[in-house]
Amino acid sequence: MKLGVFSVLFAQLSFDDTLKKVKAAGLDAIEIGTGAYPGDSHCDVDALLADAAKAKDYRKQVDDHGLTISALSCHGNPLHPKDSIATEHDEIFRKTVRLAEQIEVPVVVTFSGCPGDSDTASYPNWVTCPWPPDFQEVLDWQWEKKAIPYWKDAAGFAAEHGVKVALEPHPGFVVYNGETALKLRAEVGDNLGVNFDPSHFFWQGVDVPAAIRACGKTIFHFHAKDSALDPQNIALNGVIDAKSYTEMADRAWLFRTVGWGHDLLTWKQIVSALRMVGYDYVMSIEHEDALASIDEGFMGAIDVLKRAILRDPPAEAWWT
């Protein structure tokens, strides 16, 4: 298993300076944003697709720093009811897949997306309960008419280019936990998998190691990100919380850097669960902790993960 980082954390740095920083921190890999919500500060997809030599040099720049690219990430909402947004996010997804094929990156990460409640909607509509019956009707329509048809086509497109798609379960989208990820994969096919981010599971009350084992070999990529729950606020209002992330003292939960939401033992259990299901790829640090600086949060996550990760192959069971 290897350690990496999602490069959008260093959007204020040049690509070369980012690579130097990542290598100096002792990491092995970098995940690069290509557009949509993460932005494209370190990757001009159109320019690279238009010039094979430039794309080759881009990959070589990463290789020359002793790093690999774990994934290209274009988290977006290709199911958005506004055609302009859906089209933009679908286009960047398909361009990202083509670039991944060209520079030999095996995985593209994104979101499943969320439609509205009908073809005339303007905003996404995330259904969280089955009653009144209208909600169940909306949910069925979203899956049958939007999510399944889109991802059958999109995952098939990626497969044609030799690239796997890892959807990140995230509340607000049709895929938000292990069950919904596996449901979509069952309809779409095995080129669609999971970018497992524990931070989105923790606050929903999910046992993360158990969810990892349930997702199993569908996990194509992994985000190392934590979240911390506030017992006092949860006792009053529960975990569903739409307040701004800047209202930190009043929220039910916050994104935290690795180790500041859950302890070292929990992260060791996460690593063990990943190994149990055969995941031997990159743990990519995603730092979105508003209580920590960029550098302190980044280095804090590395410190915890270096003590939790299992790098060597497991030993033979010599004691049996």
N, C-alpha and C positions, 0 to 999 in steps of 0.2 A: 504494500500500500504506500502511496506517495502523498505529499502535502503540496497544495497549490493555493492560489488566491484568485478571486474574481477581480480583474484589472480595473473595473470601474471605480474601485476605491481610490485609485491614483489618477483620476481623470485630469487633475491639475498638472500632472507631470507629462513629459514627452514619453513616447513609447520606449525609447532607448533607456531613459532614466528609470522608467518603471521596471524594465527587465533587469537593470542593474540592482535596483532595490530588492526585487524579489529574489534574485540569486544571492545577494549579500545576506538576506534573512535566512538562508539555508533551505529554501523551498525547491521543489522539483518541477513545478508546472504552473501554468498560467491559463486562466479562463478569460476569454476576450469578448467584450460586448461589441455587437455589430449594428445595433440600432434598436428601434422601438423604445420601450421604457428605459433600458440600461444606457442608451446612447451609444455613440460610435467614436468616442474620443481617441481610441487607439487603433481604429480599423476603418479605412475608407473602402468599403466593400465594392463600390462601383469602379473605383480606380484599379483595384486589384483584379477584378474580373475582366477589366478591359485590357490588361497588360500582363500576360503570363510571366514575363521576366520579372516584373515588379512583384507579382505574387510569390514567385520563387525566392526572391531576395527577402521578402517579408518573413517567410518561413525560416530562411537561413539566419536571419537576425535573431530569432528566438533560439534556434539550435546553437548558434555561436555563443550564447550566454549559458549554455548547458541546461536549457529548459525544454519542456515539451508543452504543447497546447492541449489542455485536457478537453476543452469544448469551445465552440463559438456560441454565444448566447444572444438571443434576440427576443427576450420576454415581451410579448405583446398580446393583443386581443384580436385575433383574426376573425372572431365571430361577432365583433362589435356591430350593433344595429346601425350605426352610421357608416354608410358605404365607404366614405373617404378614409376612415380610420381602419376599417376591416381590410380594405384594399392595400393600404400602406403597410400594414403589419404582415399581411400575406406575402406581399412582394419582398419585404426584407427577409422574411423566413426563407423564401425560395432562393433568393440571392445568397443567403447565408449557407444554405445547403450546397449550392453550387461551389461556393468558395471553400467550404469544408472538404468537398471532394478534391478540389484542385490542390489544396495545401495539406492534404492527408490528415485531416482532423476527423476522428470517428463519430463524434457526437455533436448534435445541435440541441441546445436547451431553449425552451420557451414555455409559455403558459398554454393551457387548453383553450382559454378564452371564455367569454360569457355573452350570449345573445340578449336581446330584450325579451319582451313577452309576446311579440308578434312581428310581422314584417313591417309594420308601420311604427315601431318603437324608435325612440331616439337615444335611449340610454340602456346599459346592461341591467338585467334584473336577476339578482342572485336569490334563488329560492332556498329558504332555510327550514321550512316546516311544511307538512302535508295538508294542512287545513287552515282556512276553508278550502273546499275542493278546487277553487280556481288555481291555487298554487301547484297542485299536482298536475293539473292540465297544462300549465305553463312549463313545468319541468319536463313532462313527457314530450311536449312540442320542441323544447330546446334540444333535447337529446336526439329525437328521431328525425327532426327536420334540419337541424343545424350542426350539432357537434359530431354526430356519427358520420354523416355524409362528408363534411369538410375534412375530418381527420383520416377517413379512408383514402381520400384523394391525396392529402398532404403527406401522410406517412408513406403512401405508395410512391409518390414523387421522390421522397428522400431515399427510399429503398433502391430506386432506379439509379441513384447516384452513389450508392454504397455508404450511406450515412444513416445512423440511428437517430431517432428523435426522443429526447428525454423531456417529458412534461413535468413541470414543477407543481405539485399539488399546492394550491394557495386559495384560502377563503376569498370569495368574490368571483370565482370561476367555477365552471361545471366540474372540474377535477380539483378537489380540495383536500382529499385524504386518500388512504390506501384503497379503500373500497371503490371509490369513484374512478381512481386511476386504473384499477384492474378491470372495472366494468367497461371502460372505454377501450382498453387494450383487447378485451375479449371480442369486441365488435369490430375492431380495426385491424388487428394483426400484431405479430410479435416484433415488428420494427418500431413499434411505439412502446416506450418504457417510461421510467420515472427519473427525474432529478430530485433526489430525496433531500429535503431541507427540514431538519428537526424543529427549527424555530416555529414553523407553521403548525406542526403537530403538537408540540408541547402545550401551547395555550388552549388547544381544543380538548385537552385532557387525555391525549393519546399516550399510551405506553410506547415510547419510541423504539426500543429494541424489539418489542413484539411486532410493531408495524413493519420494521425492517425485515423481520423473518417472514411476515405475511407477503410482502412485496417480492422478496426473494430475488431471483435472477432478472426481474424486470427493472431493477435499479441499474441504470446506465451511467449515472453521474451522481455526485453527492456534494451538497453545500454544508460546510461546517459553520453553522450559525446557531446561536442560542436565543432563548427568550426567558424572561423572568416574570412570574405571576405575583401580583400584589394581593395577599390574602385579605387585607382590610377592604380594598375596593371590590374584590370579588364577592366578599361576604355581603356587601350591600347590593351589588348590581349584576353579578355573574360575569362571565368571560366575554360575552358578545359586546364589543366596545367600538363605537364609531368615532370617538373623540380623536382629535388630531394627535399625532405622535409627539407633538411638542408639549402637550399637556401631561407631562410625565408623572407628576405627583398624583394625578386624578385618574389615570388609566388603570384598567384591570391587569394589563400586561405590557411589557416593553421588549423590543428586540435588544439583546445584549450580545457582547462578544463572548466567544466560547469560554466557559468556566465561570462566568458572572451570572448565569441563570441556573446552571446545574453543575454539580461538582465533578471532580476528576473521576470518581468512581462511575458516575453516570456515563461520562464520555468513554471510559474504558469498556463499559457494557455495550455502548453503541459500536465501538470498533470491533468488539468480539462478535456482535450480531452480524455486522457486515462481513466479517470473515466466515461466519457460519453459513451464510448464503452464497459464498464464493466471490464476493466483491473484492477485487484486488486492483483497484484503480485509484483515482485521485480523490482526496478530501479537499475540496476547494473552499478556502475561507471567504465568507461573505460578511463583512463588518458593517453593520448598520446600527451601531450603539451610540445613541445621542448623549450618553453620560461619559463617553471616553473619546479622547482625541483619535485621529486616524492612526498615528504611529503607535500610541499606547494600546489601543484596542487590537491592532494588527499583531503587535509583538506579544501581547497577552494571550491571544488565541494560539499563536505558535508555541508559546511556552507550555500551555495545557496540552495541546495536541501532540507535541513531541514526547510527552510523558504517557500519552494514551495510545499512540499508534503502534501497530505491529508491522514492522517493515519486512522482516525476514520471513521466508516460507515456514509454515508450521513444521515441527519436528515429527519424525516417525514416532509412533507410540511404542517406544523401546521397553516400557515397563510391562507390556502385555505378553 
